[in-house]
Amino acid sequence: MPVGRKGYNSKYSRFIKNAVRGLGTEFNKRAVGSICENLDIELIITGHQSKHQGFEWVVLKWYSTQLVTIFSASNYADNTENFGTICYISADGGVSIIQMRNLEKVKCPQSDE
């Protein structure tokens, strides 16, 4: 969530079109809290956003909700040396984050690399 953009530190929920990528929507912490409150949920899991550690937690102090971004591709684009991550949710609702890292490139049999 880009807190530097106008409106993101607002006391109101904000949803803004992602102008950089041309698709999707950016939102502030208040928007996440409002959605969780309206849907009666405590956690939102998002993906498809590269994170160096493979994940990023955002804890919303004024709500009892959290947002976590998961990125499963380690060494994305061969030069970031990022972790890949999966999120495991147990039957009792416990959430675990598991990080993975490729230690070396693996040559695929059908690849020319």
ZAKEDO-784337 format. One record per residue (C-alpha): residue number from 1; residue in one letter; x, y, z. Coordinates in pm, 1 decimal, always signed. Example, Ala and Ser with C-alpha at 12.3 -4.5 7.8 and 13.67 -1.06 7.14 Angstrom:
! residues 2
+-----+----+----------+----------+----------+
!   i ! aa !        x !        y !        z !
+-----+----+----------+----------+----------+
!   1 !  a !  +1230.0 !   -450.0 !   +780.0 !
!   2 !  s !  +1367.0 !   -106.0 !   +714.0 !
+-----+----+----------+----------+----------+
! end
This chain:
! residues 113
+-----+----+----------+----------+----------+
!   i ! aa !        x !        y !        z !
+-----+----+----------+----------+----------+
!   1 !  m !     +0.0 !     +0.0 !     +0.0 !
!   2 !  p !   +175.7 !   +316.8 !   -113.4 !
!   3 !  v !   +137.8 !   +549.2 !   +183.3 !
!   4 !  g !   +309.6 !   +840.6 !     +8.1 !
!   5 !  r !    +30.3 !   +897.1 !   -244.9 !
!   6 !  k !   -227.0 !  +1167.0 !   -187.2 !
!   7 !  g !   -519.9 !  +1036.6 !    +14.7 !
!   8 !  y !   -350.2 !   +726.3 !   +149.0 !
!   9 !  n !   -301.7 !   +869.3 !   +496.5 !
!  10 !  s !   -662.5 !   +981.0 !   +500.8 !
!  11 !  k !   -908.2 !   +897.4 !   +776.9 !
!  12 !  y !  -1140.7 !   +779.2 !   +497.7 !
!  13 !  s !  -1125.8 !   +464.1 !   +287.6 !
!  14 !  r !   -952.7 !   +525.2 !    -45.1 !
!  15 !  f !   -952.4 !   +314.4 !   -358.8 !
!  16 !  i !   -743.4 !   +446.4 !   -647.8 !
!  17 !  k !   -685.1 !   +296.2 !   -992.9 !
!  18 !  n !   -330.4 !   +166.6 !  -1026.9 !
!  19 !  a !   -194.5 !   +413.9 !  -1282.4 !
!  20 !  v !   +150.1 !   +250.6 !  -1294.7 !
!  21 !  r !    +33.3 !    -90.3 !  -1416.0 !
!  22 !  g !   -288.0 !    +25.4 !  -1582.0 !
!  23 !  l !   -497.0 !   -238.1 !  -1407.0 !
!  24 !  g !   -601.7 !   -323.6 !  -1056.2 !
!  25 !  t !   -674.8 !    -96.4 !   -763.5 !
!  26 !  e !   -456.2 !    +49.7 !   -490.2 !
!  27 !  f !   -607.6 !   +104.8 !   -147.6 !
!  28 !  n !   -518.4 !   +243.9 !   +192.8 !
!  29 !  k !   -528.4 !    +79.0 !   +535.7 !
!  30 !  r !   -867.7 !   +227.8 !   +615.8 !
!  31 !  a !  -1013.2 !    +64.3 !   +303.7 !
!  32 !  v !   -882.7 !   -276.5 !   +417.8 !
!  33 !  g !  -1031.0 !   -224.0 !   +763.5 !
!  34 !  s !  -1368.4 !   -121.4 !   +621.3 !
!  35 !  i !  -1385.5 !   -422.8 !   +389.4 !
!  36 !  c !  -1291.8 !   -663.7 !   +668.8 !
!  37 !  e !  -1548.2 !   -507.8 !   +898.4 !
!  38 !  n !  -1823.9 !   -524.8 !   +634.3 !
!  39 !  l !  -1742.0 !   -887.3 !   +543.2 !
!  40 !  d !  -1675.0 !   -991.8 !   +906.8 !
!  41 !  i !  -1329.5 !  -1130.1 !   +824.4 !
!  42 !  e !   -994.1 !  -1088.4 !   +997.8 !
!  43 !  l !   -742.4 !  -1152.0 !   +719.9 !
!  44 !  i !   -699.0 !  -1063.6 !   +354.1 !
!  45 !  i !   -434.5 !  -1247.7 !   +152.8 !
!  46 !  t !   -314.8 !  -1084.1 !   -168.7 !
!  47 !  g !    -61.8 !  -1194.9 !   -425.9 !
!  48 !  h !   +113.7 !  -1109.1 !   -750.9 !
!  49 !  q !   +331.0 !   -836.5 !   -597.7 !
!  50 !  s !   +701.5 !   -905.9 !   -559.8 !
!  51 !  k !   +835.3 !   -884.0 !   -202.8 !
!  52 !  h !  +1203.6 !   -937.6 !   -116.7 !
!  53 !  q !  +1121.1 !  -1159.8 !   +182.0 !
!  54 !  g !   +843.5 !  -1331.1 !    -17.8 !
!  55 !  f !   +570.5 !  -1176.4 !   +195.7 !
!  56 !  e !   +467.9 !   -859.6 !   +374.6 !
!  57 !  w !   +231.1 !   -823.6 !   +672.9 !
!  58 !  v !    +31.2 !   -507.6 !   +732.3 !
!  59 !  v !   -124.9 !   -499.3 !  +1078.3 !
!  60 !  l !   -410.5 !   -254.1 !  +1116.3 !
!  61 !  k !   -393.3 !   -131.1 !  +1474.0 !
!  62 !  w !   -736.2 !    +27.8 !  +1484.8 !
!  63 !  y !   -904.9 !   -287.6 !  +1350.9 !
!  64 !  s !   -854.7 !   -649.3 !  +1450.8 !
!  65 !  t !   -761.1 !   -731.9 !  +1093.0 !
!  66 !  q !   -448.6 !   -797.8 !   +893.4 !
!  67 !  l !   -338.6 !   -796.8 !   +532.0 !
!  68 !  v !    -62.9 !  -1021.0 !   +399.4 !
!  69 !  t !    +87.4 !  -1017.4 !    +51.6 !
!  70 !  i !   +233.3 !  -1349.0 !    -63.0 !
!  71 !  f !   +475.6 !  -1384.7 !   -354.3 !
!  72 !  s !   +557.6 !  -1746.0 !   -439.2 !
!  73 !  a !   +828.5 !  -1699.8 !   -705.9 !
!  74 !  s !  +1179.6 !  -1707.3 !   -559.9 !
!  75 !  n !  +1461.0 !  -1540.6 !   -755.0 !
!  76 !  y !  +1202.1 !  -1361.2 !   -962.7 !
!  77 !  a !  +1344.1 !  -1241.7 !  -1296.5 !
!  78 !  d !  +1678.3 !  -1409.2 !  -1207.7 !
!  79 !  n !  +1823.0 !  -1099.7 !  -1043.3 !
!  80 !  t !  +1623.2 !  -1013.6 !   -733.3 !
!  81 !  e !  +1737.1 !  -1296.3 !   -503.2 !
!  82 !  n !  +1400.8 !  -1277.9 !   -329.2 !
!  83 !  f !  +1238.1 !  -1554.1 !   -127.6 !
!  84 !  g !   +928.4 !  -1731.8 !   -249.4 !
!  85 !  t !   +655.0 !  -1783.3 !     +9.7 !
!  86 !  i !   +348.6 !  -1993.9 !    +66.3 !
!  87 !  c !    +77.9 !  -1936.8 !   +323.3 !
!  88 !  y !    -59.1 !  -2238.5 !   +510.8 !
!  89 !  i !   -390.1 !  -2205.5 !   +695.9 !
!  90 !  s !   -460.6 !  -2489.7 !   +938.9 !
!  91 !  a !   -804.3 !  -2633.9 !  +1014.7 !
!  92 !  d !   -820.3 !  -2429.5 !  +1336.2 !
!  93 !  g !   -748.6 !  -2104.1 !  +1149.0 !
!  94 !  g !   -380.1 !  -2071.7 !  +1235.8 !
!  95 !  v !   -173.0 !  -1897.8 !   +968.7 !
!  96 !  s !   +185.1 !  -1999.4 !   +886.8 !
!  97 !  i !   +420.2 !  -1831.7 !   +640.4 !
!  98 !  i !   +676.9 !  -2063.5 !   +481.5 !
!  99 !  q !   +970.3 !  -1906.4 !   +294.1 !
! 100 !  m !  +1155.5 !  -2082.1 !    +11.9 !
! 101 !  r !  +1471.5 !  -1991.9 !   -174.3 !
! 102 !  n !  +1630.2 !  -2145.4 !   -481.7 !
! 103 !  l !  +1992.7 !  -2210.6 !   -399.1 !
! 104 !  e !  +2094.5 !  -2265.0 !   -759.7 !
! 105 !  k !  +1945.4 !  -2253.6 !  -1104.8 !
! 106 !  v !  +1791.8 !  -2578.5 !  -1216.7 !
! 107 !  k !  +1822.2 !  -2662.2 !  -1583.5 !
! 108 !  c !  +1497.6 !  -2789.6 !  -1727.6 !
! 109 !  p !  +1540.6 !  -3079.0 !  -1974.0 !
! 110 !  q !  +1342.3 !  -2890.2 !  -2240.1 !
! 111 !  s !  +1524.4 !  -2560.6 !  -2185.8 !
! 112 !  d !  +1809.6 !  -2423.3 !  -2394.9 !
! 113 !  e !  +1967.8 !  -2249.5 !  -2094.4 !
+-----+----+----------+----------+----------+
! end
